[in-house]
Every structure is written in structure tokens, then in C-alpha cells.
Amino acid sequence: MADEIDRYFKACISGKIDSLIKCRIKKLEEDTGSADENYGGGRVQNVNVAKNGIENRIIKKTDDWNIAQWNKDKWNVNQFMLTLTQHEQQLLLMRYRRKPYSWDKVAKELYKSKRQCYNDLKRIKQEFSEGAYWDPSFLWKTL
């Protein structure tokens, strides 16, 4: 489970979720396939096509399950970070950024030993997994 939490933190803190959200929104905007919602009926009358297209794109973005899940995951990590001390927040940010710091550099920045930093991270992950913020059915199993 610790590996899953590591991937979860890495995705949320490194910015991977933000790029996934941007890509998904771009894909939804480009997907202009005309789906006929009027199965078996006559032709559509009195419909402003341009307005309907814009409304459909907005609805797609707001109702997309992937975007909602990613935003929820990002919110969960941000709310959990608010419960941590300044040193614990720095520890997470240094270890899960896009190019993570080594344990030596983290220990030097936080004025602790490597072992203390490692134990702090282990305790933080334990708190996260036992708290209300962890959703074990998250989407990051493939990341």
C-alpha cells in the first residue's frame, strides 16, 4: 500500500494530475463528433447549433468523471497537507516533486538525519492511509 500512496503523492505533488486534466480537457474540446441524440425521431427544429455546441462542450468538461476524480484527488492531498507541520510539508514537497531531492539533500534542508526524515515520511504515509483523505480505489495504479 505504501507504493500506492507514493504514486498518489507523486501524481498530485509533481503536477502530473494537472497535465492529465489539461490533456483531458483538450481531448474533450477536440472531440466534435456529432452524436445524434434524436434516435428514430424526425429532424431537429428550432435549435441554435452554435450555441448547442458550446453548451455541450461545457457540459462535457464539467460532467467528465476522470476530471472530477483527478480534481478530488488533488483536493484530498492539498487538504491533507494543511494538517501537516511546515517541516512535514517541505519533506513531502522535496520528495515528491518532479525531480525529487535525495535523502541527503532533504536531511540537510530540514536539519535532520536521513533516518529521521525517512521515519517522518513513513509516519505521514501511515496518517494519510488511516485518514479520510485516502481513497484506495484511486486511478493511479497505472502511473
N, C-alpha and C positions, 0 to 999 in steps of 0.2 A: 504494500500500500504506500510505502514511503516513496517508491518510484513514481507512482501516480501523482502524489502530491507534488513531487519535484517537477514533473511535467506540467502540472496545473499552474504552479507558481511561475515556472519559466515562460509559459504561454502568456500569462496575464501581465507579468512584470516586464518582459523583454519587448513587448509591443507586437507580438505575433497575432494576438487577438485583433488588435486594431487593423493590421494589414488584412486579416481574414474578413473582417467586416467591410473594409473598403472594396476588396475584391468581390465580395458577395453583392454589395450594392451596385457595383459596376456591371456585374453579370445580370442583375435584375433589370437595370436600366437598358441594357443592350437587348434583352430578350423582348423583342417586339412581335413575337409570334401572335397572330390574330386568332385567338381562341373564340370559336363561335359558341356563345352562351345560350343561343336560341335554338336548341336541338329540336328538330322536327317542326318548328313553327314557321311562320311566314317571315318576310323580310322585316328588318328593324326600321321603325319610322320615328321621326322626330327626335333623333339622337345627335348631339353635337359630338362628332368623332374626336376632334382635337381635345376637347375638354375631358371626354371619357378616357382617352389615352393617358393623359396626365394624372387623372384620378386613379386609374388602375395602377400606374407605376408607384404612386404614393402609397396606395393600399398594399401593394406587394412588399414594399420596404418595411412598412410598419407591422405587417402580419407575418413576416418571414420567421419561421421557427428558429433557424440557425442564428440569425442576427439577434433575436431575443435571448437565446441561450447564451451566446457569447457575451452580450451586454450584462446578463445576470451573473455570469462567472466573473467578469471584470469588476462588477459592483461588489460581489462577495469578497474578493481579495482586497479591494480598497477599504471596505468596512472592517475587515479583519485587521488590516494594517493600522487602523485608527485605535485599536485596542492595545497595540504594542508600544513599548517604550521607544525612545529615539534611537538607541543603540540597536534594538532588535529590528527596527525598520531599516536602518542602514545596513545591517547584516543581510537582510533579505534582498535589498536593492543591489548590493555588491555581488551577491552570489547568483542571482537570477537575471541579471541584466543580459543584454545581447552578447557581450563579451565579458563573461564573469571574471571577477578577481580571483586570484589564487588564495588558498587559505593563509599563506604567509602574509600577503598584502592585506587581507581582511583583518587578520590579527593585529597587524601593525597600525592600521587605521583606527581600530576600536580599542587599542591599548589593552589587549587581552592575549592570552596564549591561544594557539591553534586549537588545542583541545577544548578550551572554554568556549570558543566560537562554535566548534562542531557540536558540543553538547547543547549550546543555546539553540542552534538550528534544529536539532533533534527535538528539543522541548517545544519549540514553536510549531513544528510539524505535528507533534502529538496534540497540542492545544487546538490546532486547526482541524484535525481529523475528528476530535471529540466535540467540537463546537457545531453551531447551527449553520456555519458557512460552507461546510464540506458537503458536496453532492457527489456520492460515489458513482452516479450514472452519467458523469460528465463526458464530453465529446473528445477528450484529448488522448484517448487510448492510441490513436494513430500518429500522434505528434512525436 
